Amino acid sequence: MPTNVDHLKEVQGVPDFWSKAVLNHQIMLQYIREKDREVLPHLTNVVAVETNTPVKTISIELTFSENEWFTNEKLTLKVIFKKDQDEEVAETEGCVIDWKDGKDLSKKKIKKKQKNKKTGETRQIVKTVPAESFFNAFESRKCPEPKEADDDSDEELEKLMDALEESMQVAMDFNDLYNFEALEYYLNFGQSEQEFAAMHGGDSDDEDCEDDA
């Protein structure tokens, strides 16, 4: 009898299979920003592997067709969990994304006024700063040791932990999608809140959570 994985291998040739599955996954869309979604039609294959020895790891490999954003054929991410911990990340091993000129979704340009201290004159300059993007999850990061954490500012540490958390979520969701859920989401079964709750055993009724005050 074919397994879920065997079946997914058979449907890899379906046009837009993986991009549709991702776009119908409401949880995944929380970290895939609007500008990132333009790249999804180029997602042609997903592979995910979970191991538990000596520690839990989840590795994902996303294959893309030729596109206007980057030259990589594949993007890889490996999330390594802390020993005896299923939801605490020790480090991530990502990949370098070879962005094409002017197409880096992890950066944005902002205009800023700069004042000359000597003359008092101001001018407008353009700076490149980090931007929120799904593709930031593919950076390599490491959870700091307690002593190292003390040396970081609270803001820097919070940003690092948030980034590690998002990378973990990306890996876990793609792992579930690849091994269990891809066909359901491709067929749009997970689109409505009621269907999503039914699949995952949750309660989709938000009215009970409203404050009557």
N, C-alpha and C positions, 0 to 999 in steps of 0.2 A: 504493500500500500504506500503511495507517495506521501511524503511528509509535507508540512507547510512550506518548508524551505524548497523542496523539490518543485512544488507548485509555483512558487515565486520565480524560480529559474525559468519555468516555462513561459511566464507572462512578461519577462523582461522586454520582449520585442513589441509589446503593446505601446502605441504612440502615447506619450505624455503620461504613462502609467504612474511613475514615481512623483512627478510634479503634481498631478491631480491628487494623489494620496496625501501628499504633504499639505496641499492647500485646503483639503477637507478636514485636516486634523487641527481642531480648535486650540489644543494645548500648544502645539508647535508654532502656531501663528502668533503666540504671545511674544516670541523672541525673534521671529522672522519679520523684520521691518518692511515697510511698504516698498522701499527702494530695492530691498533684497529680492522681493518676489519677481522682479523682472528677469532674474537669472534662472529661476526655477524651471522654465520650459526647456532649459538645456540640461537638466538633471536626467541622465539616462539610466543610471543603475545605482543601487545601494547594496552594500555588503556590511554586515555587522556580526561581530564575534564576541561572546562573553566567556571569560575564564574565571576560575576561582582558586587557582593554585599558583604560587603560594599566597597571593592576595587577589582580590577581585579586580578584574580589569574589563573594560569594554572598549573595543576598537571598532571604528567605523571607517568606511571608504566610500566616498561619493564620486561618481564618474560623471563628467560633463562633456557635452559636445562642444565644438568650437563656438566661441562666443566673443562678444566685444569687451568683456570685463577683464578676464585673465587668461593666461596661456596654459595653465595647469590642465591636464586631462583628468587628474584625480586629486581630491583633497582628503587628507587622512587625519584622524584624531584618535588618540589613545588616552583613556582616562584611567588612572591608577588610584585605587581606593586605599585608605588607611587599613592597616591590619585589623582584621575582625570587625571592620566597619563597612556596612553596605551603602551608606549615604554620606560619607565624609571623604572628600577627595584629598589625596596626598600630593598628586601632581598630574599635569596633563602634558602629553607629547603631541604637539601639533605639526604643522607643516608651513613652509614659506609660500605665501600666495604671490604669484608673479603677476601683479596688476599691470594692465596696459596703461599707457600714459593718459592721465586725467580720468581714469575709471575706478580708482581705489574707493570702494564703498566704506572702508573703515576710516576714512579721513574726510574732512569737510573744510571749506574755506569760509572764513568770517572776516568782515571788515571791522577794523578797530582804529580809533583815533589815537594818535601818538603826539605828545607834546614835547617840543624842543626845550630843554631846560635853560639854555642860554638865551634864545630869542623869544621864547614864549609862544612861538607859532605852532599850530597844530596841523597835522597832515593825516590823511587816511591811508592805512596800510592794510594789506590782505595777509592773513595768517592761516596756516594749515594746522588744524587741531584734530584730535581723535573724534570719531563719530560712532554712535551706536550702530552696530551691524551684527547680523547673524554670523558673519564670517570672522568676527573677533574670537569666536569660540575655538578657532583652529590655531590659536597661539599657544606656545608652550609656556606653562606657568608652574610654580611650585608653592605649596602651602608653607609659609615660613615657620621655622622652629620658634618656640616660645621666646627665646632670647632675641631672635631677629625681629619678631613681632613687636617687641618692646621698643625697638629702634625706629619703627615706622610710625607715621602719624596715624591717628584714628581714621582719617579720611582715606589715606593711601591703603591701609589695611582693609577697610570696608570695600573699596573698589576691587582689590585683589580677590577677596573672598566672594564677592558678587560675580566676578568673572569666572572663577573656578566653579561656582554653583551653576552658572549658565552653561559652561562646557559640559558639566556632568549631565545636565538636563538634556542637552542636545544629543549626547551619546546614548543616554537611556531611552529617549524617545525614538531615535532611529533604530536602536536595537529592538525595541518592541514592534516598531513598524515592520522591520525586515522579517522578524521571526514569527509574528502573530497577526498583525493587523492590516497589512498593506492592502489586501484585496477588499476588505470591508470599507476602508477609507476611499479606495479608488472608486468603488461603487456608490460612494456617498452615504453609506450607512451611518457614519459618525457626524454628519453635518448638523443635525438638530440637537438641541440640548437634551431632549427626551431620549433620543437614540443613543447619544453619548453616555448618558447616565445608565441606560439599560445595559450597554456593553461593559461598563466598568463598575456596576453595582452601586452607583451613587444616586443621590437624590437631586434631580434637576430643578425642583420647585424652589425658586428664589424668594417667593412671597413670604415664606416662614421666617426669612432672615431680615425682613424689613422692620424698621423701628416705627412703632405706631405713635410715638411721642411727637 
